[in-house]
Amino acid sequence: MGYIFNLSKKQILFREREEVENVYFLLDGKVSIYKMNEFGERKIIFILNKGDIINEVFMSNITSTVTCEVFEKATIIKFKKQDFIKIMEIDFELVKNIIGVLEHRNRRLCRQLKNSTYIKIEKKLAAKLYRLNREFGVKQGDWCFLDVDGVTVTYLADMLGCKRETLSRAMKMLQNNGLVKVKGKKIYIKPEELSAFFKN
Protein backbone atom coordinates (compact mmCIF):
# COMPACT_ATOMS: atom_id res chain seq x y z
CA MET A 1 0.00 0.00 0.00
CA GLY A 2 2.90 2.35 0.64
CA TYR A 3 4.86 4.38 -1.92
CA ILE A 4 8.56 5.13 -1.33
CA PHE A 5 10.15 8.27 -2.77
CA ASN A 6 13.19 10.51 -2.24
CA LEU A 7 13.44 14.25 -1.63
CA SER A 8 16.51 16.48 -1.71
CA LYS A 9 17.65 18.95 0.94
CA LYS A 10 15.42 22.06 1.20
CA GLN A 11 12.50 20.46 -0.65
CA ILE A 12 9.11 20.97 0.98
CA LEU A 13 6.99 17.89 1.73
CA PHE A 14 3.94 19.90 2.81
CA ARG A 15 3.23 23.43 3.96
CA GLU A 16 1.30 25.00 6.79
CA ARG A 17 -2.43 25.28 6.01
CA GLU A 18 -2.24 22.65 3.26
CA GLU A 19 -4.61 19.69 3.35
CA VAL A 20 -2.40 16.61 3.66
CA GLU A 21 -3.84 13.50 2.03
CA ASN A 22 -1.17 11.03 3.18
CA VAL A 23 0.56 9.66 6.26
CA TYR A 24 4.34 10.04 5.95
CA PHE A 25 7.14 8.09 7.65
CA LEU A 26 10.83 8.91 7.41
CA LEU A 27 12.81 5.85 6.28
CA ASP A 28 16.16 7.64 6.05
CA GLY A 29 17.59 11.14 6.38
CA LYS A 30 16.15 14.02 8.39
CA VAL A 31 13.36 16.57 8.01
CA SER A 32 12.59 19.72 9.98
CA ILE A 33 9.16 20.82 11.15
CA TYR A 34 8.56 24.54 11.57
CA LYS A 35 5.95 27.29 11.85
CA MET A 36 6.07 30.85 10.55
CA ASN A 37 5.38 33.73 12.94
CA GLU A 38 3.60 37.00 12.16
CA PHE A 39 6.91 38.55 11.06
CA GLY A 40 7.58 35.88 8.45
CA GLU A 41 10.29 34.26 10.59
CA ARG A 42 10.34 30.51 11.03
CA LYS A 43 10.44 28.74 14.37
CA ILE A 44 11.90 25.25 14.17
CA ILE A 45 9.85 22.87 16.29
CA PHE A 46 11.50 19.49 15.60
CA ILE A 47 14.19 17.82 13.57
CA LEU A 48 12.79 14.36 12.82
CA ASN A 49 15.01 11.35 12.36
CA LYS A 50 14.94 7.96 10.64
CA GLY A 51 11.88 5.96 11.72
CA ASP A 52 9.74 8.94 12.78
CA ILE A 53 6.18 9.55 11.71
CA ILE A 54 6.24 12.97 10.05
CA ASN A 55 2.64 14.19 10.21
CA GLU A 56 0.92 13.06 13.38
CA VAL A 57 -2.35 14.77 12.36
CA PHE A 58 -4.02 12.39 9.93
CA MET A 59 -7.23 11.13 11.56
CA SER A 60 -9.15 14.29 10.71
CA ASN A 61 -9.49 16.41 7.60
CA ILE A 62 -8.05 19.59 9.12
CA THR A 63 -5.17 21.32 7.33
CA SER A 64 -1.57 21.03 8.46
CA THR A 65 -0.49 23.33 11.28
CA VAL A 66 3.21 23.14 10.30
CA THR A 67 5.57 23.05 7.32
CA CYS A 68 7.86 20.07 6.67
CA GLU A 69 11.17 20.76 4.90
CA VAL A 70 13.86 18.22 4.09
CA PHE A 71 16.90 18.84 6.28
CA GLU A 72 19.09 16.13 4.77
CA LYS A 73 18.33 14.04 1.68
CA ALA A 74 15.38 11.94 2.77
CA THR A 75 13.70 8.67 1.84
CA ILE A 76 10.02 8.74 2.74
CA ILE A 77 7.18 6.24 2.57
CA LYS A 78 3.63 7.51 2.24
CA PHE A 79 0.26 5.84 2.72
CA LYS A 80 -3.16 7.13 1.81
CA LYS A 81 -4.82 8.14 5.07
CA GLN A 82 -7.76 5.78 4.69
CA ASP A 83 -5.47 2.85 3.80
CA PHE A 84 -3.34 3.50 6.88
CA ILE A 85 -6.37 3.74 9.14
CA LYS A 86 -7.52 0.33 7.84
CA ILE A 87 -4.10 -1.13 8.74
CA MET A 88 -4.40 0.35 12.24
CA GLU A 89 -7.81 -1.31 12.66
CA ILE A 90 -6.21 -4.76 12.39
CA ASP A 91 -2.84 -4.07 14.08
CA PHE A 92 -3.11 -2.98 17.71
CA GLU A 93 0.69 -3.00 18.19
CA LEU A 94 0.92 -0.36 15.48
CA VAL A 95 -1.73 1.72 17.25
CA LYS A 96 0.21 1.51 20.53
CA ASN A 97 3.42 2.54 18.80
CA ILE A 98 1.73 5.53 17.16
CA ILE A 99 0.32 6.62 20.54
CA GLY A 100 3.78 6.21 22.09
CA VAL A 101 5.33 8.45 19.45
CA LEU A 102 2.67 11.11 19.97
CA GLU A 103 3.15 10.99 23.76
CA HIS A 104 6.90 11.48 23.31
CA ARG A 105 6.35 14.39 20.92
CA ASN A 106 3.88 15.99 23.34
CA ARG A 107 6.49 15.81 26.13
CA ARG A 108 9.01 17.51 23.85
CA LEU A 109 6.50 20.27 23.11
CA CYS A 110 5.87 20.76 26.84
CA ARG A 111 9.62 21.15 27.43
CA GLN A 112 9.79 23.70 24.62
CA LEU A 113 6.88 25.60 26.15
CA LYS A 114 8.66 25.65 29.50
CA ASN A 115 11.81 26.99 27.86
CA SER A 116 9.87 29.71 26.01
CA THR A 117 9.41 31.58 29.29
CA TYR A 118 12.06 34.11 30.26
CA ILE A 119 15.35 32.25 30.37
CA LYS A 120 18.67 33.74 29.31
CA ILE A 121 19.47 32.86 25.71
CA GLU A 122 22.74 31.14 26.62
CA LYS A 123 20.82 28.77 28.89
CA LYS A 124 18.24 28.10 26.17
CA LEU A 125 21.09 27.34 23.78
CA ALA A 126 22.76 25.03 26.31
CA ALA A 127 19.49 23.09 26.74
CA LYS A 128 18.93 22.87 22.97
CA LEU A 129 22.46 21.60 22.29
CA TYR A 130 22.09 19.06 25.10
CA ARG A 131 18.88 17.70 23.54
CA LEU A 132 20.39 17.64 20.05
CA ASN A 133 23.24 15.58 21.47
CA ARG A 134 20.76 13.01 22.82
CA GLU A 135 19.51 12.45 19.26
CA PHE A 136 22.59 13.07 17.12
CA GLY A 137 25.63 13.04 19.44
CA VAL A 138 28.71 10.91 18.74
CA LYS A 139 31.23 10.52 21.57
CA GLN A 140 34.75 11.65 20.63
CA GLY A 141 37.06 11.64 23.64
CA ASP A 142 36.00 14.31 26.14
CA TRP A 143 33.64 15.86 23.59
CA CYS A 144 30.49 14.85 21.72
CA PHE A 145 30.18 15.71 18.04
CA LEU A 146 26.72 16.70 16.80
CA ASP A 147 26.50 14.44 13.76
CA VAL A 148 23.84 16.38 11.88
CA ASP A 149 24.60 18.53 8.83
CA GLY A 150 23.06 21.97 8.52
CA VAL A 151 22.79 22.90 12.20
CA THR A 152 24.36 26.33 11.79
CA VAL A 153 24.20 29.41 14.00
CA THR A 154 21.36 30.68 11.78
CA TYR A 155 19.46 27.39 12.09
CA LEU A 156 19.91 27.34 15.89
CA ALA A 157 18.57 30.91 15.99
CA ASP A 158 15.50 29.70 14.08
CA MET A 159 15.09 26.84 16.55
CA LEU A 160 15.19 29.21 19.52
CA GLY A 161 13.24 32.04 17.88
CA CYS A 162 15.92 34.70 18.25
CA LYS A 163 18.16 36.84 16.03
CA ARG A 164 21.36 35.35 14.59
CA GLU A 165 23.49 38.00 16.33
CA THR A 166 21.93 37.14 19.70
CA LEU A 167 22.60 33.45 19.14
CA SER A 168 26.20 34.15 18.10
CA ARG A 169 26.85 35.99 21.39
CA ALA A 170 25.36 33.11 23.38
CA MET A 171 27.46 30.58 21.44
CA LYS A 172 30.59 32.63 22.12
CA MET A 173 29.80 32.65 25.85
CA LEU A 174 29.46 28.84 25.90
CA GLN A 175 32.73 28.53 23.98
CA ASN A 176 34.50 30.84 26.44
CA ASN A 177 33.25 28.61 29.26
CA GLY A 178 34.72 25.51 27.59
CA LEU A 179 31.29 23.92 27.03
CA VAL A 180 31.20 24.14 23.23
CA LYS A 181 33.75 24.27 20.44
CA VAL A 182 33.15 24.92 16.76
CA LYS A 183 35.51 23.64 14.05
CA GLY A 184 34.44 24.81 10.61
CA LYS A 185 30.76 23.85 10.47
CA LYS A 186 31.09 21.12 13.10
CA ILE A 187 29.84 21.62 16.66
CA TYR A 188 31.31 19.75 19.63
CA ILE A 189 29.83 19.91 23.12
CA LYS A 190 30.31 18.61 26.66
CA PRO A 191 26.79 17.37 27.49
CA GLU A 192 27.03 16.97 31.26
CA GLU A 193 28.66 20.36 31.69
CA LEU A 194 25.99 21.95 29.47
CA SER A 195 23.27 20.32 31.57
CA ALA A 196 24.83 21.66 34.78
CA PHE A 197 25.17 25.13 33.21
CA PHE A 198 21.47 25.16 32.27
CA LYS A 199 20.32 24.04 35.73
CA ASN A 200 22.45 26.56 37.68
C-alpha positions in Angstrom: 0.0 0.0 0.0 2.9 2.3 0.6 4.9 4.4 -1.9 8.6 5.1 -1.3 10.2 8.3 -2.8 13.2 10.5 -2.2 13.4 14.2 -1.6 16.5 16.5 -1.7 17.7 18.9 0.9 15.4 22.1 1.2 12.5 20.5 -0.7 9.1 21.0 1.0 7.0 17.9 1.7 3.9 19.9 2.8 3.2 23.4 4.0 1.3 25.0 6.8 -2.4 25.3 6.0 -2.2 22.6 3.3 -4.6 19.7 3.3 -2.4 16.6 3.7 -3.8 13.5 2.0 -1.2 11.0 3.2 0.6 9.7 6.3 4.3 10.0 6.0 7.1 8.1 7.6 10.8 8.9 7.4 12.8 5.9 6.3 16.2 7.6 6.1 17.6 11.1 6.4 16.2 14.0 8.4 13.4 16.6 8.0 12.6 19.7 10.0 9.2 20.8 11.1 8.6 24.5 11.6 6.0 27.3 11.9 6.1 30.8 10.5 5.4 33.7 12.9 3.6 37.0 12.2 6.9 38.6 11.1 7.6 35.9 8.5 10.3 34.3 10.6 10.3 30.5 11.0 10.4 28.7 14.4 11.9 25.2 14.2 9.8 22.9 16.3 11.5 19.5 15.6 14.2 17.8 13.6 12.8 14.4 12.8 15.0 11.3 12.4 14.9 8.0 10.6 11.9 6.0 11.7 9.7 8.9 12.8 6.2 9.5 11.7 6.2 13.0 10.1 2.6 14.2 10.2 0.9 13.1 13.4 -2.4 14.8 12.4 -4.0 12.4 9.9 -7.2 11.1 11.6 -9.2 14.3 10.7 -9.5 16.4 7.6 -8.0 19.6 9.1 -5.2 21.3 7.3 -1.6 21.0 8.5 -0.5 23.3 11.3 3.2 23.1 10.3 5.6 23.0 7.3 7.9 20.1 6.7 11.2 20.8 4.9 13.9 18.2 4.1 16.9 18.8 6.3 19.1 16.1 4.8 18.3 14.0 1.7 15.4 11.9 2.8 13.7 8.7 1.8 10.0 8.7 2.7 7.2 6.2 2.6 3.6 7.5 2.2 0.3 5.8 2.7 -3.2 7.1 1.8 -4.8 8.1 5.1 -7.8 5.8 4.7 -5.5 2.9 3.8 -3.3 3.5 6.9 -6.4 3.7 9.1 -7.5 0.3 7.8 -4.1 -1.1 8.7 -4.4 0.4 12.2 -7.8 -1.3 12.7 -6.2 -4.8 12.4 -2.8 -4.1 14.1 -3.1 -3.0 17.7 0.7 -3.0 18.2 0.9 -0.4 15.5 -1.7 1.7 17.2 0.2 1.5 20.5 3.4 2.5 18.8 1.7 5.5 17.2 0.3 6.6 20.5 3.8 6.2 22.1 5.3 8.5 19.5 2.7 11.1 20.0 3.1 11.0 23.8 6.9 11.5 23.3 6.4 14.4 20.9 3.9 16.0 23.3 6.5 15.8 26.1 9.0 17.5 23.9 6.5 20.3 23.1 5.9 20.8 26.8 9.6 21.2 27.4 9.8 23.7 24.6 6.9 25.6 26.2 8.7 25.7 29.5 11.8 27.0 27.9 9.9 29.7 26.0 9.4 31.6 29.3 12.1 34.1 30.3 15.4 32.2 30.4 18.7 33.7 29.3 19.5 32.9 25.7 22.7 31.1 26.6 20.8 28.8 28.9 18.2 28.1 26.2 21.1 27.3 23.8 22.8 25.0 26.3 19.5 23.1 26.7 18.9 22.9 23.0 22.5 21.6 22.3 22.1 19.1 25.1 18.9 17.7 23.5 20.4 17.6 20.0 23.2 15.6 21.5 20.8 13.0 22.8 19.5 12.4 19.3 22.6 13.1 17.1 25.6 13.0 19.4 28.7 10.9 18.7 31.2 10.5 21.6 34.7 11.6 20.6 37.1 11.6 23.6 36.0 14.3 26.1 33.6 15.9 23.6 30.5 14.8 21.7 30.2 15.7 18.0 26.7 16.7 16.8 26.5 14.4 13.8 23.8 16.4 11.9 24.6 18.5 8.8 23.1 22.0 8.5 22.8 22.9 12.2 24.4 26.3 11.8 24.2 29.4 14.0 21.4 30.7 11.8 19.5 27.4 12.1 19.9 27.3 15.9 18.6 30.9 16.0 15.5 29.7 14.1 15.1 26.8 16.6 15.2 29.2 19.5 13.2 32.0 17.9 15.9 34.7 18.2 18.2 36.8 16.0 21.4 35.3 14.6 23.5 38.0 16.3 21.9 37.1 19.7 22.6 33.4 19.1 26.2 34.2 18.1 26.9 36.0 21.4 25.4 33.1 23.4 27.5 30.6 21.4 30.6 32.6 22.1 29.8 32.6 25.8 29.5 28.8 25.9 32.7 28.5 24.0 34.5 30.8 26.4 33.3 28.6 29.3 34.7 25.5 27.6 31.3 23.9 27.0 31.2 24.1 23.2 33.8 24.3 20.4 33.2 24.9 16.8 35.5 23.6 14.0 34.4 24.8 10.6 30.8 23.9 10.5 31.1 21.1 13.1 29.8 21.6 16.7 31.3 19.8 19.6 29.8 19.9 23.1 30.3 18.6 26.7 26.8 17.4 27.5 27.0 17.0 31.3 28.7 20.4 31.7 26.0 22.0 29.5 23.3 20.3 31.6 24.8 21.7 34.8 25.2 25.1 33.2 21.5 25.2 32.3 20.3 24.0 35.7 22.4 26.6 37.7 
